[in-house]
Amino acid sequence: MEHNVSLNVVTDKYDQGISIVEEIVKRFDDFEGEVNGINVVESKITNISEYFIEDAYVQTITINIKTN
């Protein structure tokens, strides 16, 4: 099965948001393994976008996850 997951990181400090995004990328890009009994065959970051709205920085990360 293939799943697309989008995560929004919302912060009031740009650098803080970027640090969180970097951690997410480190943990999820090219990940393979078992998570809570689910076998993840492949995990890839497919998109990262960012914008500023209502005094907040928003980074959106899309992850494609393949399971079997």
C-alpha positions as CSV (number, residue, x, y, z in Angstrom):
1,M,0.0,0.0,0.0
2,E,1.1,3.5,-0.6
3,H,0.2,6.5,1.7
4,N,0.9,10.2,1.4
5,V,1.1,12.1,4.7
6,S,1.3,15.9,5.0
7,L,2.7,17.5,8.2
8,N,2.5,21.2,9.0
9,V,5.1,22.7,11.2
10,V,3.9,26.0,12.6
11,T,6.2,28.3,14.6
12,D,6.6,32.0,15.4
13,K,10.4,31.8,14.7
14,Y,11.6,30.8,11.3
15,D,14.8,29.1,12.5
16,Q,12.9,27.0,14.9
17,G,10.6,25.7,12.1
18,I,13.6,24.9,9.9
19,S,15.2,22.9,12.7
20,I,12.1,20.9,13.2
21,V,11.8,20.2,9.5
22,E,15.4,19.1,9.3
23,E,14.7,16.6,12.1
24,I,11.7,15.2,10.3
25,V,13.6,14.9,7.1
26,K,16.5,13.0,8.9
27,R,14.1,10.6,10.4
28,F,11.7,9.9,7.5
29,D,13.6,10.3,4.3
30,D,14.8,6.9,3.1
31,F,13.4,5.2,6.2
32,E,12.7,1.5,6.1
33,G,11.7,-0.6,9.1
34,E,8.9,-1.5,11.4
35,V,6.8,1.0,13.3
36,N,4.2,-0.2,15.8
37,G,3.8,-3.5,13.9
38,I,3.6,-1.8,10.5
39,N,6.3,-2.8,8.0
40,V,7.5,0.4,6.2
41,V,9.1,-0.7,2.9
42,E,10.1,2.8,1.8
43,S,9.6,6.4,3.0
44,K,10.4,9.4,0.9
45,I,10.0,13.1,1.3
46,T,8.2,14.2,-1.9
47,N,7.6,17.9,-1.2
48,I,8.5,20.7,1.2
49,S,6.9,24.1,1.0
50,E,6.7,27.1,3.3
51,Y,4.8,30.3,3.8
52,F,4.1,33.1,6.3
53,I,0.6,33.7,7.5
54,E,-1.0,35.5,10.4
55,D,2.4,36.0,12.2
56,A,3.4,32.4,11.8
57,Y,5.9,30.5,9.7
58,V,4.4,27.3,8.2
59,Q,6.5,24.6,6.6
60,T,4.5,21.7,5.0
61,I,6.2,18.4,4.4
62,T,4.7,15.6,2.3
63,I,6.0,12.1,2.8
64,N,5.2,9.1,0.6
65,I,5.2,5.9,2.7
66,K,5.0,2.4,1.2
67,T,3.9,-0.5,3.4
68,N,3.2,-4.1,2.9
